[in-house]
Amino acid sequence: MPPLSALVLQASGLHRSTAVTALHHLGYSFLSEVSSNAYALDRLRSQGGVHLLICDVRIDPVARLEFLQTVARERLADGVVVSGEMAPGTWSALSHLLQLQGMKVFWLGNDAATLERLRALLSDFQPAGAQLGLPLAETAAGEDGEPAGLPTRGKLRAYLQPKVHVATAQVYGFEVLARWQGDDGAVLLPGDFLAAMRRAGKLDSMLFELMGQAVEALRNQGNNELKLSFNLEAEQVAQTDFAAAVERNLRTLDMDPRRITFELTESSPLHAPPLSLENVLRLRLLGCGLAIDDYGCGHSTLQRLMELPFTELKLDRHLVADVNNGDPRRLVVLRNALALGRDLGLRVIAEGVENAAQLRQLQQLECDCAQGFLFGKPMDASQVGHFLRGAPLRLQKLEAVQALRPAQ
């Protein structure tokens, strides 16, 4: 086996010196110290890779993610020690993403790379000898020709459905839904045009159009606090540079990413897992939220919760539809779903809340948030201002209804 080699990508200082000294003691005789991604990549390529990479992700984490992806694709390191604090939930996604591409991954956290810490982390690490390899190919199949059923008259409209805090029933944001409004005023639901949009490769353009309309609707009200959530299809997340395109769009809209959440349905499988993981991880590092939608209606929920950096858990409407019918099993499932979300540090949102009894039950269970017809149906973006101005009166009416109806 050739002499052990390592590269330390970290700002110069005591921590970097500590890491280099520790690596020498562990038998890494060929060492490089760099502070920039570009220089690190040049060094790795020129020497055919290293056995071990130590990478600090505290400085420009999105750029560091791209760097680590390149290293993994080109087989430029057998293993990587990641140092620095990461956004909650992102470490497991990053680890899984890199391991899928054959790299051993270790997390140092905010600790210094002392001899004791590195020896403990790398006790089972057996580098095979890094060699420059070929990038992994990402392929995608598409359909040719103009799909049938794509609307040709009318326009895409953003419809917003309010989301509220359960404890107070006050609106904190909206889920943005797609509608197609024909020239005759008729409004089509996604089931009438989404498949055609997908076949035509227009999902991204639809998303960005909806984002523009929704952001403008809030900006017209002078509101800089309400949050927006958007649905993503699995094939969107599997596209090269999807997250980068979202970042550019948010920059164009001058929208704080922390006010945006993207929802992935629990039942739709992720395609091209490494690329999908890279995209959702980058979205999280930008500051966007990530929700698992329709929780409780599919089969891969727990695996997704472990692999992806979710910030929200949206309970499927069937979990709360008959919560007051006296079925103890349904209540146990709901209570445990809420507990799971809390234990994972996720905001839990109950969908399909249609009456005051359901809201009262969710309040007793200390659910975080909710949406449903009780608080408002999806509305055209142009109606948001009128809705927000009427919020205090609706809240008073809701409180009155709750007071009149005894708990079941």
VOPAKE-735679 format. One line per 4 residues: number of its first residue (from 0); their letters; for each residue x, y, z of N, C-alpha, C. Coordinates in steps of 0.1 Angstrom, whole numbers. Example, Ala and Ser with C-alpha at 12.3 -4.5 7.8 and 13.67 -1.06 7.14 Angstrom:
0	AS	132/-57/78/123/-45/78/132/-33/78  128/-22/71/137/-11/71/129/0/79
***
This chain:
0	MPPL	8/-12/0/0/0/0/9/12/0  5/22/-8/14/35/-9/13/42/4  22/52/7/22/60/19/8/67/20  4/69/32/-9/75/34/-8/90/31
4	SALV	-19/96/24/-19/110/21/-32/116/25  -31/129/28/-43/136/33/-42/151/28  -54/157/27/-55/171/24/-64/178/35  -60/189/40/-68/196/50/-73/209/44
8	LQAS	-86/210/42/-93/222/36/-99/230/48  -91/240/53/-95/247/64/-88/260/65  -94/271/70/-87/283/72/-75/281/81  -64/289/77/-52/287/85/-54/292/99
12	GLHR	-47/285/109/-49/288/123/-46/276/131  -49/277/144/-46/267/154/-53/254/150  -66/254/146/-73/242/143/-66/234/132  -62/241/122/-56/235/110/-42/229/114
16	STAV	-35/236/122/-22/231/127/-23/219/135  -34/219/144/-36/207/152/-40/195/143  -48/197/133/-51/186/124/-39/180/117  -31/189/112/-19/184/105/-9/176/114
20	TALH	-8/181/126/1/174/136/-5/161/139  -18/160/141/-24/147/144/-23/137/133  -25/142/120/-24/133/109/-10/128/107  1/136/110/14/131/110/16/119/120
24	HLGY	11/121/132/12/110/142/4/98/138  -6/99/129/-14/88/125/-8/81/112  3/86/108/10/79/97/8/85/83  1/97/82/-1/104/69/11/112/66
28	SFLS	20/107/57/32/113/55/32/123/43  22/123/35/20/132/24/8/141/27  10/154/31/0/162/36/0/175/28  -12/180/25/-14/193/19/-24/202/27
32	EVSS	-21/214/28/-29/224/36/-34/235/26  -47/236/25/-52/247/16/-64/253/23  -68/265/18/-79/272/24/-90/275/14  -89/272/1/-99/275/-9/-103/262/-16
36	NAYA	-116/262/-20/-121/250/-27/-114/248/-41  -112/259/-48/-105/258/-61/-91/252/-60  -84/257/-51/-70/253/-49/-70/238/-44  -79/235/-35/-80/221/-31/-83/211/-42
40	LDRL	-92/215/-51/-96/207/-62/-84/205/-71  -77/216/-74/-65/215/-83/-55/206/-77  -52/207/-64/-42/199/-58/-46/184/-58  -59/181/-55/-64/167/-55/-62/161/-69
44	RSQG	-67/168/-79/-66/163/-93/-51/161/-97  -43/170/-94/-29/169/-98/-22/157/-92  -25/154/-80/-18/142/-74/-26/130/-74  -37/130/-81/-45/117/-83/-54/114/-71
48	GVHL	-56/123/-62/-65/121/-51/-57/118/-38  -64/117/-27/-58/114/-14/-66/103/-7  -59/98/3/-67/88/11/-77/95/20  -74/106/26/-83/112/36/-83/127/33
52	LICD	-95/133/34/-98/147/33/-104/152/46  -99/163/51/-105/170/62/-111/183/57  -124/185/58/-130/196/52/-139/204/62  -136/217/64/-144/225/73/-156/231/65
56	VRID	-168/229/69/-180/233/62/-186/246/67  -179/253/77/-185/265/83/-184/277/73  -174/277/64/-173/288/55/-180/285/42  -190/292/38/-197/290/26/-201/276/24
60	PVAR	-211/271/32/-214/256/32/-219/251/18  -226/260/11/-231/256/-3/-220/253/-12  -210/261/-12/-198/259/-20/-190/247/-16  -190/245/-3/-183/233/3/-191/220/-2
64	LEFL	-204/221/-2/-212/209/-7/-208/206/-21  -208/216/-30/-204/213/-44/-190/207/-45  -181/212/-36/-167/207/-36/-167/192/-33  -174/189/-22/-174/175/-17/-181/166/-27
68	QTVA	-191/171/-34/-198/163/-45/-188/160/-56  -180/170/-60/-170/168/-70/-160/158/-66  -155/159/-54/-145/149/-48/-151/135/-49  -163/134/-45/-169/120/-44/-171/115/-58
72	RERL	-176/123/-68/-179/118/-81/-166/114/-88  -155/122/-86/-142/119/-93/-133/110/-85  -139/104/-74/-131/95/-66/-117/101/-61  -118/113/-56/-105/120/-52/-102/118/-38
76	ADGV	-110/110/-30/-106/107/-17/-114/95/-12  -107/87/-4/-114/75/1/-123/78/13  -119/88/20/-128/92/32/-127/107/34  -137/112/42/-136/126/45/-141/128/59
80	VVSG	-134/137/66/-138/141/80/-143/155/79  -156/156/82/-163/169/80/-163/176/94  -158/188/94/-157/196/107/-166/208/105  -171/214/117/-179/225/117/-194/222/119
84	EMAP	-201/232/124/-215/230/127/-223/231/114  -233/222/113/-242/222/101/-256/225/106  -265/229/96/-279/232/99/-285/219/104  -295/220/113/-301/208/118/-306/199/107
88	GTWS	-303/186/108/-309/177/99/-300/175/86  -290/183/84/-283/182/71/-272/172/72  -267/169/84/-255/160/84/-259/146/79  -270/141/83/-274/127/79/-276/127/64
92	ALSH	-281/138/58/-283/138/44/-270/139/36  -261/147/41/-248/148/35/-240/135/36  -240/129/48/-233/116/50/-239/106/40  -252/105/39/-258/94/30/-255/97/16
96	LLQL	-255/110/12/-252/114/-2/-238/110/-6  -228/113/3/-214/109/-1/-212/94/0  -218/87/10/-216/73/10/-222/66/-2  -233/71/-7/-238/65/-19/-228/65/-31
100	QGMK	-219/74/-30/-209/75/-41/-195/69/-37  -196/61/-26/-184/53/-23/-174/59/-13  -178/70/-7/-168/77/2/-172/74/17  -162/71/25/-164/70/39/-165/84/45
104	VFWL	-175/86/54/-177/99/60/-177/99/75  -170/109/81/-169/110/95/-172/124/99  -179/126/110/-182/140/115/-175/143/127  -167/154/126/-159/159/137/-167/169/146
108	GNDA	-177/175/139/-184/186/146/-176/198/148  -178/205/159/-170/218/162/-157/215/170  -154/202/173/-142/199/180/-130/201/171  -119/203/178/-106/204/171/-102/189/167
112	ATLE	-95/189/156/-90/175/151/-78/171/158  -79/168/171/-68/164/179/-65/149/175  -53/145/180/-49/131/178/-59/121/184  -64/124/196/-73/115/202/-86/114/194
116	RLRA	-92/126/190/-104/126/183/-103/119/169  -92/122/162/-91/116/149/-88/101/150  -80/97/160/-78/82/162/-91/75/165  -99/81/173/-112/74/176/-121/74/164
120	LLSD	-122/85/156/-130/86/144/-126/76/134  -113/75/132/-108/67/120/-103/53/124  -108/48/136/-103/35/141/-106/24/131  -117/25/124/-121/14/115/-119/18/100
124	FQPA	-112/29/98/-111/34/84/-99/28/77  -101/21/66/-91/14/59/-91/19/45  -83/30/42/-83/35/28/-78/25/18  -85/25/6/-81/16/-4/-71/21/-14
128	GAQL	-68/34/-13/-59/40/-23/-67/48/-32  -67/62/-30/-76/70/-39/-70/72/-53  -78/71/-63/-74/72/-76/-84/81/-84  -79/89/-93/-87/98/-101/-96/89/-110
132	GLPL	-109/91/-108/-119/82/-116/-127/91/-125  -137/85/-131/-146/92/-140/-158/96/-132  -164/108/-135/-176/112/-128/-187/102/-130  -196/101/-120/-208/93/-122/-217/99/-132
136	AETA	-223/91/-140/-232/97/-150/-246/97/-145  -252/109/-146/-266/110/-143/-275/110/-156  -284/101/-157/-292/101/-169/-306/103/-166  -313/108/-175/-328/110/-174/-334/108/-187
140	AGED	-346/101/-186/-353/98/-198/-365/108/-199  -368/112/-211/-379/121/-214/-388/116/-225  -399/122/-227/-408/119/-238/-408/130/-248  -408/125/-261/-408/135/-272/-422/139/-276
144	GEPA	-422/150/-282/-435/155/-288/-443/163/-278  -452/170/-283/-461/178/-275/-472/170/-269  -473/170/-256/-483/161/-249/-497/166/-251  -506/156/-251/-520/159/-252/-525/164/-239
148	GLPT	-535/173/-240/-542/178/-228/-536/190/-222  -525/196/-227/-519/208/-222/-528/220/-225  -532/227/-215/-541/239/-218/-534/249/-228  -542/253/-238/-536/263/-247/-542/277/-246
152	RGKL	-553/278/-239/-560/290/-237/-562/293/-222  -559/305/-218/-559/308/-204/-545/310/-198  -544/310/-185/-531/312/-178/-531/305/-165  -518/303/-161/-516/296/-148/-518/306/-137
156	RAYL	-524/302/-126/-527/311/-115/-523/305/-102  -517/313/-93/-513/308/-80/-525/310/-70  -529/299/-64/-539/299/-54/-533/296/-40  -536/304/-30/-530/303/-17/-540/299/-7
160	QPKV	-535/288/1/-544/284/12/-537/287/25  -544/293/34/-537/298/47/-533/286/56  -522/288/63/-517/279/73/-517/287/86  -521/281/97/-523/288/110/-515/281/121
164	HVAT	-513/289/132/-508/283/144/-520/277/151  -519/264/156/-531/258/162/-535/265/175  -525/269/183/-528/275/196/-536/287/195  -534/295/184/-541/308/183/-550/310/171
168	AQVY	-548/300/161/-556/301/148/-552/313/140  -540/319/143/-536/330/135/-527/326/123  -529/332/112/-522/329/100/-507/332/100  -499/323/97/-485/325/96/-479/323/82
172	GFEV	-487/318/73/-482/316/59/-493/310/50  -489/306/38/-498/300/28/-491/289/21  -498/278/18/-494/269/8/-498/274/-6  -489/274/-16/-492/279/-29/-496/267/-38
176	LARW	-507/267/-44/-513/257/-52/-515/261/-67  -513/252/-76/-514/256/-90/-529/254/-95  -533/264/-102/-546/263/-109/-545/269/-123  -553/264/-132/-553/270/-146/-567/276/-148
180	QGDD	-566/289/-151/-578/297/-153/-580/299/-168  -591/293/-174/-594/295/-188/-599/308/-191  -599/311/-204/-604/324/-209/-619/326/-206  -626/315/-204/-640/316/-200/-642/317/-185
184	GAVL	-631/318/-177/-632/320/-163/-632/306/-155  -633/295/-162/-633/282/-156/-620/279/-150  -619/273/-138/-607/271/-131/-604/256/-131  -593/251/-136/-589/237/-136/-580/234/-125
188	LPGD	-582/222/-119/-574/217/-108/-562/210/-114  -551/208/-106/-539/202/-111/-541/188/-118  -551/181/-113/-554/168/-119/-557/169/-134  -561/181/-138/-565/183/-152/-554/187/-161
192	FLAA	-543/191/-155/-532/197/-164/-518/193/-159  -516/188/-147/-503/186/-142/-495/175/-149  -502/164/-153/-495/154/-161/-490/159/-174  -498/168/-181/-494/174/-193/-482/183/-191
196	MRRA	-482/191/-180/-471/199/-177/-458/191/-175  -460/180/-168/-448/171/-166/-443/166/-179  -451/161/-188/-446/155/-200/-440/166/-209  -445/178/-208/-439/189/-216/-426/195/-210
200	GKLD	-422/190/-198/-410/196/-192/-412/210/-186  -424/213/-182/-427/226/-178/-429/228/-163  -425/217/-155/-427/218/-141/-420/229/-134  -407/231/-139/-399/242/-133/-405/256/-136
204	SMLF	-408/258/-149/-414/271/-152/-427/273/-145  -435/263/-143/-447/264/-135/-444/268/-120  -434/262/-114/-430/265/-101/-425/280/-100  -417/284/-109/-412/298/-108/-422/308/-110
208	ELMG	-432/305/-119/-443/314/-121/-452/315/-109  -454/304/-102/-462/304/-90/-455/312/-79  -442/310/-78/-434/317/-68/-435/332/-70  -434/336/-83/-434/350/-86/-448/356/-82
212	QAVE	-459/350/-86/-472/355/-83/-474/356/-67  -470/345/-60/-472/345/-46/-464/356/-39  -451/357/-42/-443/367/-36/-448/381/-39  -453/383/-51/-458/396/-54/-471/399/-46
216	ALRN	-479/389/-44/-492/391/-36/-489/395/-22  -478/389/-16/-475/393/-2/-468/407/-2  -460/409/-12/-453/422/-13/-463/434/-15  -473/431/-22/-484/442/-24/-491/445/-11
220	QGNN	-490/436/-1/-496/439/12/-486/445/22  -474/447/17/-463/452/25/-459/442/36  -461/429/33/-458/419/44/-445/412/41  -436/412/51/-423/406/50/-421/395/60
224	ELKL	-432/389/65/-431/379/76/-438/366/72  -449/367/65/-456/355/61/-448/345/53  -450/332/55/-442/322/48/-450/316/36  -442/310/27/-449/304/15/-443/290/14
228	SFNL	-452/280/10/-447/267/7/-451/263/-7  -443/255/-13/-445/251/-27/-443/236/-28  -451/229/-36/-449/215/-39/-439/212/-49  -431/201/-47/-421/197/-57/-424/183/-61
232	EAEQ	-421/180/-74/-422/167/-79/-409/160/-78  -409/147/-77/-396/140/-75/-386/142/-87  -392/143/-99/-383/145/-111/-376/159/-111  -383/168/-105/-376/182/-104/-364/181/-95
236	VAQT	-365/175/-84/-354/174/-74/-342/166/-80  -345/157/-90/-335/149/-96/-327/156/-107  -330/168/-110/-324/175/-121/-311/182/-117  -301/181/-126/-288/188/-123/-291/203/-122
240	DFAA	-285/209/-111/-286/223/-109/-300/228/-106  -309/220/-101/-322/224/-98/-322/234/-86  -314/231/-76/-313/240/-64/-307/253/-68  -297/253/-77/-291/265/-82/-301/274/-89
244	AVER	-310/268/-97/-320/275/-104/-330/282/-94  -333/274/-83/-342/280/-73/-335/292/-66  -322/290/-64/-315/301/-57/-315/314/-66  -313/312/-79/-313/324/-88/-327/330/-88
248	NLRT	-337/322/-88/-351/327/-88/-354/335/-76  -350/330/-64/-352/337/-52/-344/350/-51  -332/350/-57/-324/362/-58/-331/373/-66  -337/368/-78/-344/377/-87/-356/383/-80
252	LDMD	-363/375/-72/-375/379/-65/-372/387/-53  -359/388/-49/-355/394/-36/-362/389/-25  -363/375/-24/-371/368/-14/-361/361/-4  -363/363/8/-355/356/19/-358/341/18
256	PRRI	-348/332/15/-351/318/15/-357/312/27  -355/319/39/-360/314/51/-375/315/52  -381/322/43/-396/323/42/-402/313/32  -394/304/26/-398/295/16/-396/281/22
260	TFEL	-407/272/20/-406/258/23/-410/250/10  -403/239/8/-406/231/-3/-412/217/2  -423/213/-3/-429/201/1/-427/189/-8  -423/178/-3/-421/166/-10/-431/156/-6
264	TESS	-439/150/-15/-449/140/-10/-442/128/-6  -448/122/5/-442/110/11/-442/98/1  -452/98/-8/-455/86/-16/-447/86/-29  -442/98/-33/-435/98/-46/-420/95/-44
268	PLHA	-415/85/-51/-401/81/-49/-391/91/-55  -380/93/-48/-369/101/-53/-361/94/-64  -359/101/-75/-351/95/-86/-337/100/-84  -327/92/-90/-313/95/-90/-309/100/-76
272	PPLS	-310/91/-66/-308/96/-52/-297/105/-49  -284/103/-54/-273/112/-50/-276/126/-55  -281/128/-67/-284/141/-72/-296/147/-64  -306/139/-61/-318/144/-54/-314/149/-40
276	LENV	-305/141/-33/-300/145/-20/-292/157/-21  -284/159/-31/-276/171/-33/-285/183/-34  -296/182/-42/-305/193/-44/-312/197/-31  -318/187/-24/-325/191/-12/-315/196/-1
280	LRLR	-303/191/0/-294/195/9/-290/210/6  -288/213/-6/-284/226/-10/-296/236/-7  -308/232/-9/-319/240/-6/-320/243/9  -317/233/17/-317/235/32/-305/245/36
284	LLGC	-294/243/30/-282/252/33/-285/266/29  -293/268/19/-297/281/15/-306/288/26  -312/280/34/-321/285/44/-336/281/42  -339/274/30/-353/270/28/-357/259/37
288	GLAI	-370/258/40/-375/247/47/-378/235/38  -379/223/44/-383/211/36/-393/203/44  -404/201/38/-415/194/44/-418/180/38  -421/170/46/-425/158/41/-441/158/41
292	DDYG	-446/158/29/-461/160/28/-468/147/28  -481/148/32/-490/136/32/-485/125/41  -479/129/52/-473/119/61/-484/109/66  -481/96/65/-491/86/70/-499/79/59
296	CGHS	-496/83/46/-504/77/35/-495/68/26  -482/67/29/-473/59/21/-465/49/29  -455/43/23/-448/32/30/-433/35/33  -428/46/28/-413/48/30/-410/60/39
300	TLQR	-420/63/48/-419/75/56/-406/75/65  -405/65/73/-394/65/83/-380/65/76  -379/58/65/-366/59/58/-363/73/53  -373/80/48/-372/94/43/-368/103/55
304	LMEL	-375/101/66/-372/110/78/-357/108/82  -352/96/80/-338/94/84/-328/100/74  -332/100/61/-322/104/51/-322/118/47  -334/125/48/-335/138/42/-337/149/54
308	PFTE	-331/161/51/-331/171/62/-344/179/63  -355/172/67/-368/178/68/-368/188/80  -376/198/78/-379/208/89/-394/207/93  -402/201/85/-417/201/88/-422/187/84
312	LKLD	-433/183/92/-440/171/90/-454/174/88  -460/172/76/-474/175/73/-482/162/74  -491/162/83/-499/150/86/-510/149/75  -512/138/69/-522/136/59/-536/138/65
316	RHLV	-545/143/57/-558/147/62/-566/135/68  -562/123/64/-569/111/69/-566/108/83  -555/114/88/-551/112/102/-560/120/112  -565/131/106/-574/140/115/-588/140/111
320	ADVN	-592/133/100/-605/134/95/-616/130/105  -613/119/112/-623/113/121/-617/112/135  -609/121/139/-602/121/151/-612/121/163  -624/127/161/-633/128/172/-644/118/172
324	NGDP	-642/107/164/-653/97/163/-652/86/174  -643/88/183/-641/78/194/-633/67/192  -626/66/180/-617/55/177/-604/57/184  -601/49/194/-588/51/202/-576/48/193
328	RRLV	-577/39/184/-565/36/175/-561/48/167  -571/55/162/-568/67/154/-561/78/162  -566/79/174/-560/89/183/-546/86/187  -544/73/189/-530/68/193/-520/71/182
332	VLRN	-525/68/169/-516/71/157/-513/86/156  -523/94/158/-521/108/157/-512/113/168  -514/109/180/-506/113/192/-491/109/189  -489/97/184/-475/93/182/-469/100/170
336	ALAL	-477/103/160/-471/111/149/-466/124/154  -474/131/162/-471/144/168/-458/142/177  -457/132/185/-446/130/193/-433/127/185  -435/120/174/-423/117/165/-418/130/159
340	GRDL	-427/139/155/-423/152/149/-416/160/159  -421/161/172/-415/169/182/-401/163/185  -400/150/187/-387/144/190/-376/147/180  -381/148/167/-372/150/156/-369/165/154
344	GLRV	-376/174/162/-374/188/161/-381/194/149  -392/188/144/-399/192/132/-412/199/136  -415/210/128/-428/216/130/-438/206/124  -449/204/131/-459/194/126/-472/202/122
348	IAEG	-476/199/110/-488/206/104/-499/196/101  -510/198/106/-522/189/103/-530/195/92  -532/186/81/-539/191/70/-554/186/71  -562/193/63/-576/189/62/-585/192/74
352	VENA	-581/202/82/-589/206/94/-602/213/89  -613/208/92/-626/214/86/-636/218/97  -634/215/109/-643/219/119/-636/222/132  -644/229/141/-639/234/154/-635/222/163
356	AQLR	-642/211/162/-639/199/171/-625/194/167  -622/193/155/-608/189/151/-598/198/156  -600/211/155/-591/221/160/-589/220/175  -600/218/182/-599/217/196/-591/204/200
360	QLQQ	-592/193/193/-585/181/196/-570/184/193  -567/190/182/-553/193/179/-547/203/189  -555/212/195/-550/221/205/-546/213/218  -555/203/221/-553/195/233/-540/186/231
364	LECD	-538/182/219/-526/174/216/-513/182/214  -515/196/214/-504/205/212/-497/204/199  -506/202/188/-501/202/175/-496/217/172  -486/218/163/-480/231/161/-489/240/152
368	CAQG	-492/234/140/-499/242/129/-510/234/122  -518/241/114/-528/234/107/-532/242/95  -539/235/85/-545/241/74/-557/233/70  -567/240/64/-579/233/60/-590/243/58
372	FLFG	-602/238/54/-613/247/50/-618/255/62  -615/250/74/-619/258/86/-613/272/87  -601/273/82/-593/285/82/-594/293/69  -597/286/58/-598/292/45/-595/283/34
376	KPMD	-603/284/23/-601/276/11/-590/283/2  -584/275/-7/-574/281/-16/-580/293/-23  -573/304/-24/-578/316/-30/-568/321/-40  -574/328/-50/-565/335/-60/-556/345/-53
380	ASQV	-544/346/-58/-534/355/-52/-539/369/-50  -548/373/-60/-553/387/-59/-562/389/-47  -567/378/-41/-576/379/-30/-570/379/-16  -556/377/-16/-549/376/-3/-551/388/5
384	GHFL	-550/400/-1/-551/412/7/-565/413/14  -575/410/7/-589/410/13/-590/400/25  -584/388/22/-584/378/33/-577/382/45  -565/388/44/-557/392/55/-564/403/63
388	RGAP	-570/412/56/-577/423/63/-589/418/71  -595/407/67/-607/401/74/-603/391/84  -590/389/86/-585/379/96/-590/381/110  -589/393/115/-594/395/129/-609/391/131
392	LRLQ	-618/394/122/-632/391/123/-634/375/122  -626/369/113/-628/354/112/-623/348/125  -612/353/131/-607/347/143/-617/349/155  -624/360/155/-635/362/165/-646/352/164
396	KLEA	-650/349/151/-661/340/148/-657/326/152  -644/322/149/-639/309/152/-639/307/167  -634/317/174/-634/316/189/-648/314/195  -658/321/189/-671/320/193/-677/306/191
400	VQAL	-674/300/179/-679/287/176/-673/277/186  -660/278/189/-653/269/198/-659/270/212  -663/282/216/-668/284/229/-682/277/230  -690/277/219/-703/271/220/-704/256/219
404	RPAQ	-693/250/214/-694/236/211/-685/229/222  -691/220/230/-683/213/240/-673/203/234  -663/200/241/-653/191/236/-659/177/236  -655/169/226/-661/156/224/-651/146/230
***
